[in-house]
Amino acid sequence: MRKPNDITLKEAIEKMLKHYRIKGKFDETGVVALWPEIMGTAVSNRTTQIYVHQHKLFVRIESSVIKNELLMVRSAIIHKINERIGTPVISEIVFL
C-alpha cells in the first residue's frame, strides 16, 4: 500500500538532479551515450570523439564523405537528439 508522501524512483532521481543542479550535465551525458543509437552503426563506427560543451555537440568523424552528409542534415540531427532527450540540450553541432 502506498503512503501519501511516497514518490517513484524516477521522481526521486529527478528531484536529486535538480537539487544538486546537475540535470544539464546528466542530459549532456545522455546525448553522448545515445549517439550510436540515434545515428546508427555506420556513423558511430566512424566517430572517434564526441563531447558536449556549452550546448554545442562536437563530433570528430573519420570519413569526409559522411561528415559532408551530416553537415547537410545538421538541423534534423539536432531536432532528433533534443526530441530523444526530452529537453533542448543541443543548439549546435560542430563536426571536426
MOBEL-V754586 format. One line per field, one symbol per residue. burial: + if it has 24 or more other ideal C-beta (glycine too) atoms within 12 Angstrom, else -. A space follows every 10 residues. Layout:
burial = ???
This chain:
burial = ---------- ---------- ------++-+ ++-++--++- --+--++--+ -+----+++- +----+---+ ------++-+ ++--+---++ --+++-
